[in-house]
């Protein structure tokens, strides 16, 4: 692993390493220079605050994530081991790690910057409520995100569980190709904990986290499948799942909690209503567009099954989305365990912070 010099500017050797996919170790002084003294804050997530920067001797814009962790010097060996794992990942749908900092006063990661920001921004914060994205674009985002998670689960030397799949951690490049961010950070920042609960401020975001996390049960890679299913519902609905929850399962605007509404429509065979929302603003019409929506709905419903063993693998998810494996909606509602409106409200209320990415 390359190390940039301790002087105030990155060496040309370090710049070459960045280009060659080798994570570079930067000093806190260098990151201060890259970010112009942390002048441009892009956002914040569960592990820290993100700033825009640019690596010297390159034209490469970067996102510098300053980690919120009390990790001491004695943890440097573990930190470096996890950085090595993250640095060895390579997939077209994963955000690339350029480098890191591990100083007494600063722990940070340096990533490529995504010019189109987060999926969260496009679905929920743009004019038109995400309608400027076509179904085909959203479908490609869904498939690319699934392939990234499949890679983390099945194709890395050591399985990486993300623990926080959500629209804010799906970033979009100049072609709106999705890249998953923040993978590996749960182990990096909370290595000593074997499993976390939502009430304990641990892994995952309420509204996307699997039931076993907020119940305090040990987490497996199937928790990512659940979170992906919830993300897929939001892609289909072009709206937040949880924002509509109230005592009568509607918000002030009268909209139902979207995942359960999809299940009810699918159970009744009323797929046209689901397709109408998913196709909003897109150019897709006719049988092919409706088939794509039905397939995505079925995958989402399987993904959010209550029991982890009932959820498909991410390899299975990719096959089903791409039409290489037949899929039909499950026969039993995945939400039967939600036997009170109070539990629904407690379970599916989330914060709205997004992770790094350009918002311009």
GIZIFEN-V410696 format. One record per pair of residues at least 4 apart in sequence whose ideal C-beta (glycine too) atoms are under 7 Angstrom apart, sorted by the first residue. I is the first residue (numbers start at 1). J is the second residue. D is the distance in Angstrom with one decimal. If there is no record, write none. Layout:
BEGIN
i=I j=J d=D
i=I j=J d=D
END
This chain:
BEGIN
i=1 j=22 d=6.9
i=1 j=23 d=5.9
i=1 j=25 d=6.8
i=1 j=84 d=6.6
i=1 j=87 d=7.0
i=2 j=14 d=6.1
i=2 j=17 d=3.9
i=2 j=22 d=5.0
i=2 j=24 d=4.9
i=3 j=25 d=4.3
i=4 j=10 d=4.8
i=4 j=11 d=5.8
i=4 j=14 d=3.7
i=4 j=24 d=5.1
i=4 j=25 d=6.0
i=4 j=26 d=5.2
i=4 j=30 d=6.3
i=5 j=11 d=4.6
i=6 j=27 d=5.6
i=8 j=29 d=5.1
i=8 j=30 d=6.8
i=8 j=33 d=6.3
i=9 j=30 d=6.9
i=9 j=33 d=6.9
i=9 j=56 d=5.3
i=10 j=14 d=4.4
i=10 j=15 d=5.8
i=10 j=26 d=6.9
i=10 j=30 d=5.8
i=10 j=55 d=6.3
i=10 j=56 d=5.0
i=10 j=57 d=6.1
i=12 j=16 d=6.5
i=12 j=57 d=5.9
i=13 j=17 d=6.6
i=14 j=18 d=6.6
i=14 j=24 d=4.7
i=15 j=19 d=6.8
i=15 j=55 d=6.7
i=15 j=57 d=4.1
i=15 j=58 d=5.3
i=16 j=20 d=6.1
i=17 j=22 d=4.1
i=17 j=24 d=5.0
i=18 j=24 d=5.6
i=18 j=55 d=6.0
i=18 j=58 d=6.4
i=18 j=60 d=6.8
i=18 j=98 d=5.1
i=18 j=99 d=6.7
i=23 j=83 d=6.3
i=23 j=87 d=4.0
i=23 j=97 d=5.4
i=23 j=98 d=6.7
i=23 j=99 d=5.1
i=23 j=100 d=6.2
i=24 j=98 d=6.6
i=24 j=99 d=3.8
i=25 j=99 d=6.4
i=25 j=100 d=6.2
i=26 j=30 d=4.4
i=26 j=31 d=5.5
i=26 j=99 d=5.2
i=26 j=101 d=4.9
i=26 j=110 d=6.5
i=27 j=101 d=6.6
i=27 j=103 d=6.4
i=28 j=32 d=6.4
i=28 j=101 d=5.8
i=28 j=103 d=4.5
i=28 j=105 d=5.8
i=28 j=106 d=4.1
i=29 j=33 d=6.7
i=30 j=34 d=6.2
i=31 j=35 d=6.2
i=31 j=64 d=5.6
i=31 j=101 d=5.5
i=31 j=106 d=7.0
i=31 j=108 d=5.8
i=32 j=37 d=5.7
i=33 j=56 d=6.9
i=34 j=53 d=3.7
i=34 j=54 d=6.2
i=34 j=55 d=6.0
i=34 j=56 d=7.0
i=34 j=62 d=6.7
i=34 j=64 d=6.3
i=35 j=39 d=6.6
i=35 j=51 d=4.6
i=35 j=52 d=6.9
i=35 j=53 d=4.0
i=35 j=64 d=5.4
i=38 j=51 d=4.9
i=40 j=51 d=6.0
i=40 j=52 d=4.0
i=41 j=49 d=6.5
i=41 j=51 d=5.6
i=42 j=50 d=4.6
i=42 j=51 d=6.3
i=42 j=52 d=5.5
i=42 j=63 d=6.3
i=42 j=356 d=5.0
i=42 j=357 d=6.5
i=42 j=358 d=7.0
i=42 j=359 d=6.8
i=43 j=50 d=5.3
i=43 j=353 d=6.8
i=43 j=354 d=4.9
i=43 j=355 d=6.1
i=43 j=356 d=5.9
i=44 j=49 d=4.8
i=44 j=50 d=6.8
i=44 j=353 d=5.4
i=45 j=168 d=6.8
i=45 j=182 d=6.4
i=45 j=353 d=5.9
i=45 j=355 d=3.9
i=46 j=164 d=6.2
i=47 j=67 d=5.7
i=47 j=68 d=6.1
i=47 j=182 d=6.8
i=47 j=185 d=4.8
i=47 j=189 d=5.4
i=48 j=65 d=5.3
i=48 j=66 d=5.0
i=48 j=67 d=4.4
i=48 j=68 d=4.4
i=49 j=66 d=5.3
i=50 j=63 d=5.3
i=50 j=64 d=6.8
i=50 j=65 d=4.9
i=50 j=355 d=6.5
i=50 j=356 d=3.3
i=51 j=64 d=4.9
i=52 j=61 d=6.8
i=52 j=63 d=6.6
i=52 j=113 d=6.7
i=53 j=62 d=4.9
i=53 j=64 d=4.8
i=54 j=60 d=6.7
i=54 j=61 d=5.2
i=54 j=62 d=6.4
i=55 j=60 d=5.1
i=55 j=62 d=5.8
i=55 j=98 d=7.0
i=61 j=113 d=4.4
i=62 j=98 d=6.0
i=62 j=110 d=5.2
i=62 j=111 d=6.4
i=62 j=112 d=6.6
i=62 j=113 d=5.5
i=63 j=111 d=4.7
i=63 j=113 d=4.7
i=63 j=356 d=3.9
i=63 j=357 d=6.9
i=64 j=108 d=5.8
i=64 j=110 d=5.5
i=65 j=108 d=6.1
i=65 j=109 d=4.7
i=65 j=111 d=6.6
i=65 j=356 d=5.9
i=66 j=106 d=6.8
i=66 j=108 d=4.8
i=67 j=107 d=4.4
i=67 j=108 d=6.0
i=67 j=109 d=6.9
i=67 j=189 d=6.2
i=69 j=107 d=5.7
i=69 j=189 d=4.8
i=71 j=75 d=4.5
i=71 j=79 d=6.4
i=71 j=107 d=6.0
i=73 j=104 d=6.5
i=75 j=79 d=5.6
i=76 j=80 d=6.1
i=76 j=102 d=5.8
i=77 j=81 d=6.5
i=78 j=82 d=6.5
i=78 j=191 d=5.7
i=79 j=83 d=6.3
i=79 j=102 d=5.6
i=79 j=188 d=6.8
i=80 j=84 d=6.3
i=81 j=85 d=6.8
i=82 j=86 d=6.4
i=82 j=184 d=6.3
i=82 j=187 d=5.6
i=82 j=188 d=4.4
i=83 j=87 d=5.8
i=83 j=100 d=5.3
i=84 j=88 d=6.4
i=85 j=158 d=6.2
i=85 j=184 d=6.3
i=86 j=97 d=5.4
i=86 j=184 d=4.2
i=87 j=97 d=5.5
i=88 j=157 d=6.9
i=89 j=94 d=5.8
i=89 j=156 d=6.2
i=91 j=148 d=5.8
i=91 j=151 d=4.5
i=93 j=144 d=4.5
i=93 j=145 d=6.7
i=93 j=147 d=5.4
i=93 j=148 d=3.7
i=93 j=178 d=5.8
i=93 j=179 d=5.6
i=93 j=180 d=6.2
i=94 j=148 d=5.3
i=94 j=151 d=7.0
i=94 j=179 d=5.9
i=94 j=180 d=5.5
i=94 j=183 d=6.6
i=95 j=111 d=5.2
i=95 j=112 d=6.0
i=95 j=114 d=7.0
i=95 j=171 d=6.0
i=95 j=179 d=4.6
i=95 j=180 d=6.7
i=95 j=181 d=4.4
i=96 j=111 d=6.7
i=96 j=112 d=4.5
i=97 j=109 d=6.4
i=97 j=111 d=5.9
i=98 j=110 d=4.6
i=98 j=111 d=6.4
i=98 j=112 d=6.5
i=99 j=110 d=4.3
i=100 j=108 d=6.6
i=100 j=109 d=5.2
i=100 j=110 d=6.5
i=101 j=106 d=5.3
i=101 j=107 d=6.6
i=101 j=108 d=4.4
i=102 j=107 d=5.7
i=111 j=356 d=6.7
i=113 j=358 d=5.9
i=114 j=171 d=3.7
i=114 j=172 d=5.8
i=114 j=173 d=5.5
i=114 j=179 d=6.2
i=114 j=357 d=4.5
i=114 j=358 d=6.3
i=115 j=173 d=6.5
i=115 j=174 d=5.0
i=115 j=358 d=5.1
i=116 j=172 d=3.8
i=116 j=173 d=6.5
i=116 j=174 d=6.6
i=116 j=176 d=6.0
i=116 j=358 d=7.0
i=117 j=121 d=4.5
i=117 j=171 d=6.8
i=117 j=172 d=6.6
i=117 j=357 d=4.1
i=117 j=358 d=5.1
i=117 j=359 d=4.7
i=118 j=167 d=6.4
i=118 j=168 d=5.1
i=118 j=170 d=6.5
i=118 j=171 d=5.5
i=118 j=354 d=4.8
i=118 j=355 d=6.6
i=118 j=357 d=4.7
i=119 j=123 d=5.9
i=119 j=141 d=6.3
i=119 j=167 d=4.2
i=119 j=170 d=4.2
i=119 j=172 d=6.4
i=119 j=178 d=6.9
i=120 j=124 d=5.9
i=120 j=167 d=3.9
i=120 j=168 d=4.1
i=120 j=354 d=4.7
i=121 j=125 d=4.9
i=121 j=126 d=6.6
i=121 j=354 d=6.6
i=121 j=359 d=5.8
i=122 j=126 d=5.4
i=122 j=130 d=5.9
i=122 j=133 d=6.0
i=123 j=130 d=4.2
i=123 j=167 d=5.7
i=123 j=234 d=6.2
i=123 j=238 d=5.9
i=124 j=130 d=7.0
i=124 j=240 d=6.0
i=126 j=130 d=6.4
i=126 j=132 d=6.5
i=128 j=132 d=5.4
i=128 j=281 d=6.6
i=129 j=238 d=5.8
i=129 j=239 d=6.5
i=130 j=238 d=3.9
i=131 j=238 d=6.6
i=131 j=280 d=5.1
i=131 j=281 d=3.0
i=132 j=281 d=6.1
i=133 j=137 d=4.7
i=133 j=138 d=5.4
i=133 j=281 d=6.9
i=134 j=281 d=7.0
i=134 j=282 d=3.7
i=134 j=283 d=5.8
i=134 j=284 d=6.7
i=135 j=139 d=5.9
i=135 j=278 d=6.0
i=135 j=279 d=5.5
i=135 j=282 d=4.1
i=135 j=284 d=4.6
i=135 j=289 d=5.9
i=135 j=292 d=6.7
i=136 j=140 d=6.5
i=136 j=282 d=6.8
i=136 j=284 d=6.2
i=137 j=141 d=6.5
i=137 j=176 d=5.6
i=138 j=142 d=6.4
i=138 j=235 d=5.0
i=139 j=143 d=6.4
i=139 j=292 d=5.8
i=140 j=144 d=6.0
i=141 j=145 d=6.2
i=141 j=170 d=6.8
i=141 j=178 d=4.6
i=141 j=235 d=6.7
i=142 j=146 d=6.4
i=142 j=232 d=5.9
i=142 j=235 d=5.5
i=142 j=296 d=6.4
i=142 j=321 d=6.4
i=143 j=147 d=6.4
i=143 j=318 d=6.9
i=143 j=321 d=5.2
i=143 j=322 d=6.5
i=144 j=148 d=6.6
i=144 j=177 d=6.1
i=144 j=178 d=4.2
i=145 j=149 d=6.7
i=145 j=170 d=5.4
i=145 j=178 d=4.9
i=145 j=180 d=6.1
i=146 j=150 d=6.2
i=146 j=228 d=6.6
i=146 j=314 d=6.0
i=146 j=317 d=5.0
i=146 j=318 d=4.9
i=146 j=321 d=6.1
i=147 j=151 d=6.4
i=147 j=318 d=5.8
i=148 j=152 d=6.7
i=148 j=180 d=4.1
i=149 j=153 d=6.2
i=149 j=162 d=6.5
i=149 j=165 d=6.7
i=149 j=180 d=6.8
i=149 j=224 d=5.5
i=149 j=228 d=6.2
i=149 j=314 d=4.7
i=150 j=154 d=5.6
i=150 j=314 d=4.0
i=150 j=315 d=5.3
i=150 j=318 d=5.5
i=151 j=155 d=4.6
i=151 j=156 d=6.8
i=152 j=156 d=6.0
i=152 j=160 d=4.2
i=152 j=162 d=6.2
i=152 j=183 d=5.7
i=153 j=159 d=5.7
i=153 j=221 d=5.0
i=153 j=314 d=5.3
i=154 j=315 d=5.9
i=156 j=160 d=5.5
i=159 j=221 d=6.3
i=160 j=183 d=5.7
i=160 j=184 d=5.6
i=161 j=219 d=6.9
i=161 j=221 d=5.1
i=161 j=223 d=7.0
i=161 j=224 d=6.0
i=162 j=183 d=5.1
i=162 j=224 d=5.1
i=163 j=186 d=4.3
i=163 j=203 d=3.9
i=163 j=204 d=5.5
i=163 j=219 d=6.9
i=163 j=223 d=6.6
i=164 j=169 d=5.9
i=164 j=182 d=6.1
i=164 j=203 d=6.6
i=164 j=204 d=5.6
i=164 j=205 d=5.8
i=165 j=169 d=6.4
i=165 j=208 d=6.4
i=165 j=224 d=5.5
i=165 j=227 d=3.7
i=165 j=228 d=5.2
i=165 j=231 d=5.9
i=166 j=205 d=5.3
i=166 j=208 d=4.6
i=166 j=227 d=6.6
i=166 j=231 d=6.1
i=167 j=231 d=6.1
i=167 j=234 d=6.1
i=168 j=353 d=6.7
i=168 j=354 d=3.7
i=168 j=355 d=5.2
i=169 j=180 d=6.3
i=169 j=181 d=5.0
i=169 j=182 d=5.0
i=169 j=355 d=5.4
i=170 j=178 d=5.1
i=170 j=180 d=6.0
i=171 j=179 d=5.0
i=171 j=181 d=5.3
i=171 j=357 d=4.5
i=172 j=176 d=4.9
i=172 j=177 d=6.9
i=172 j=178 d=6.1
i=173 j=177 d=4.9
i=173 j=179 d=6.3
i=181 j=355 d=5.4
i=181 j=356 d=6.7
i=182 j=355 d=5.7
i=184 j=188 d=5.8
i=185 j=189 d=5.7
i=186 j=190 d=5.9
i=186 j=203 d=5.1
i=187 j=191 d=5.5
i=190 j=196 d=6.9
i=193 j=202 d=6.8
i=194 j=218 d=6.9
i=195 j=218 d=4.4
i=195 j=219 d=4.9
i=196 j=200 d=6.2
i=196 j=202 d=2.4
i=196 j=203 d=4.2
i=196 j=213 d=6.7
i=197 j=202 d=5.6
i=197 j=213 d=6.3
i=197 j=214 d=6.1
i=197 j=216 d=4.5
i=198 j=202 d=6.7
i=198 j=204 d=6.0
i=198 j=206 d=5.5
i=198 j=209 d=5.5
i=198 j=213 d=5.7
i=198 j=214 d=4.1
i=199 j=214 d=6.6
i=203 j=213 d=6.4
i=203 j=219 d=6.7
i=204 j=208 d=6.5
i=204 j=209 d=3.1
i=204 j=213 d=5.0
i=205 j=209 d=6.1
i=205 j=350 d=5.4
i=205 j=351 d=6.6
i=206 j=349 d=5.6
i=206 j=350 d=4.7
i=207 j=230 d=6.8
i=207 j=241 d=6.4
i=207 j=242 d=4.3
i=207 j=348 d=4.9
i=207 j=349 d=6.5
i=207 j=350 d=3.1
i=208 j=227 d=4.4
i=208 j=230 d=4.8
i=208 j=231 d=6.8
i=208 j=350 d=6.7
i=209 j=213 d=4.4
i=209 j=214 d=6.0
i=209 j=227 d=6.6
i=210 j=223 d=4.0
i=210 j=226 d=3.7
i=210 j=227 d=6.7
i=211 j=215 d=5.7
i=211 j=306 d=6.0
i=212 j=217 d=3.9
i=212 j=219 d=6.3
i=212 j=223 d=6.5
i=212 j=308 d=6.3
i=213 j=219 d=5.8
i=213 j=223 d=6.0
i=214 j=347 d=6.6
i=219 j=223 d=4.8
i=220 j=308 d=5.9
i=222 j=226 d=6.7
i=222 j=308 d=3.7
i=222 j=311 d=5.0
i=223 j=227 d=6.6
i=224 j=228 d=6.1
i=225 j=229 d=6.6
i=225 j=303 d=5.1
i=225 j=311 d=4.4
i=225 j=312 d=6.6
i=225 j=314 d=6.2
i=225 j=317 d=6.9
i=226 j=230 d=6.8
i=226 j=303 d=6.1
i=226 j=304 d=5.5
i=226 j=311 d=6.3
i=227 j=231 d=6.4
i=228 j=232 d=6.3
i=228 j=303 d=5.6
i=228 j=317 d=6.8
i=229 j=233 d=6.8
i=229 j=300 d=4.7
i=229 j=303 d=2.5
i=229 j=304 d=3.9
i=230 j=234 d=6.9
i=230 j=241 d=6.0
i=230 j=304 d=6.2
i=231 j=235 d=6.5
i=232 j=236 d=6.4
i=232 j=296 d=5.9
i=232 j=299 d=6.3
i=232 j=300 d=4.0
i=232 j=303 d=6.6
i=233 j=237 d=6.0
i=233 j=241 d=5.3
i=233 j=258 d=5.6
i=233 j=259 d=4.8
i=233 j=262 d=6.5
i=233 j=300 d=5.1
i=234 j=239 d=6.8
i=234 j=240 d=6.2
i=234 j=241 d=5.6
i=236 j=274 d=6.9
i=236 j=278 d=4.7
i=236 j=293 d=6.7
i=236 j=296 d=5.8
i=236 j=297 d=6.4
i=236 j=300 d=6.9
i=237 j=258 d=4.5
i=237 j=277 d=5.9
i=238 j=277 d=6.9
i=238 j=280 d=6.3
i=239 j=243 d=6.9
i=239 j=258 d=6.6
i=241 j=257 d=6.7
i=241 j=258 d=4.9
i=241 j=259 d=5.6
i=241 j=348 d=6.4
i=242 j=348 d=4.0
i=242 j=349 d=5.7
i=242 j=350 d=5.4
i=243 j=251 d=6.2
i=244 j=250 d=6.2
i=244 j=251 d=4.2
i=244 j=255 d=4.5
i=244 j=256 d=6.1
i=244 j=257 d=5.3
i=244 j=258 d=6.6
i=245 j=249 d=6.6
i=245 j=257 d=5.2
i=245 j=344 d=5.7
i=245 j=345 d=5.1
i=245 j=348 d=5.7
i=246 j=250 d=6.0
i=246 j=251 d=5.8
i=247 j=341 d=5.5
i=249 j=256 d=5.5
i=249 j=257 d=5.2
i=249 j=341 d=6.4
i=250 j=254 d=5.1
i=250 j=255 d=6.1
i=250 j=256 d=5.7
i=251 j=255 d=5.6
i=256 j=260 d=6.6
i=256 j=261 d=4.2
i=257 j=261 d=6.6
i=257 j=344 d=6.6
i=258 j=262 d=6.3
i=259 j=263 d=6.7
i=259 j=304 d=6.5
i=259 j=335 d=7.0
i=260 j=264 d=6.4
i=260 j=335 d=5.3
i=261 j=265 d=6.4
i=262 j=266 d=6.1
i=262 j=274 d=5.8
i=262 j=297 d=5.6
i=263 j=267 d=6.1
i=263 j=301 d=6.1
i=263 j=333 d=5.3
i=263 j=335 d=6.5
i=264 j=268 d=6.4
i=265 j=270 d=4.4
i=265 j=271 d=6.6
i=265 j=273 d=5.2
i=265 j=274 d=5.1
i=266 j=271 d=6.5
i=266 j=297 d=5.9
i=266 j=301 d=6.9
i=266 j=329 d=4.6
i=271 j=275 d=5.9
i=271 j=290 d=6.7
i=271 j=294 d=5.4
i=272 j=276 d=6.2
i=274 j=278 d=6.3
i=274 j=293 d=6.1
i=274 j=297 d=5.9
i=275 j=279 d=5.7
i=275 j=289 d=6.9
i=275 j=290 d=4.7
i=275 j=293 d=4.5
i=278 j=293 d=4.5
i=279 j=284 d=5.8
i=279 j=289 d=5.7
i=284 j=289 d=3.5
i=285 j=289 d=5.9
i=287 j=291 d=6.2
i=288 j=292 d=6.6
i=289 j=293 d=6.6
i=290 j=294 d=6.3
i=291 j=295 d=6.3
i=292 j=296 d=6.5
i=293 j=297 d=6.3
i=294 j=298 d=6.4
i=295 j=299 d=6.4
i=295 j=320 d=6.6
i=295 j=321 d=6.5
i=295 j=323 d=6.9
i=295 j=327 d=6.1
i=296 j=300 d=6.3
i=296 j=321 d=6.9
i=297 j=301 d=6.4
i=297 j=329 d=6.8
i=298 j=302 d=6.5
i=298 j=327 d=4.6
i=298 j=328 d=5.9
i=298 j=329 d=4.6
i=299 j=303 d=6.1
i=299 j=317 d=5.8
i=299 j=320 d=5.1
i=299 j=321 d=5.9
i=299 j=327 d=6.1
i=300 j=304 d=6.6
i=301 j=329 d=5.3
i=301 j=330 d=5.6
i=301 j=334 d=5.8
i=302 j=311 d=6.5
i=302 j=312 d=5.5
i=302 j=330 d=5.9
i=303 j=311 d=5.8
i=303 j=317 d=6.8
i=304 j=334 d=4.9
i=305 j=310 d=3.8
i=305 j=311 d=4.9
i=305 j=330 d=7.0
i=305 j=334 d=4.9
i=306 j=334 d=6.0
i=306 j=337 d=4.9
i=312 j=316 d=3.6
i=312 j=317 d=5.5
i=314 j=318 d=6.5
i=315 j=319 d=6.6
i=316 j=320 d=6.2
i=316 j=325 d=6.6
i=317 j=321 d=6.2
i=318 j=322 d=6.1
i=319 j=324 d=4.3
i=319 j=325 d=3.9
i=320 j=325 d=4.9
i=320 j=327 d=4.1
i=330 j=334 d=6.5
i=332 j=336 d=6.7
i=338 j=343 d=5.5
i=338 j=344 d=4.9
i=338 j=347 d=7.0
i=339 j=343 d=6.8
i=341 j=345 d=6.3
i=342 j=346 d=6.3
i=343 j=347 d=5.9
i=344 j=348 d=6.0
i=345 j=349 d=6.2
END
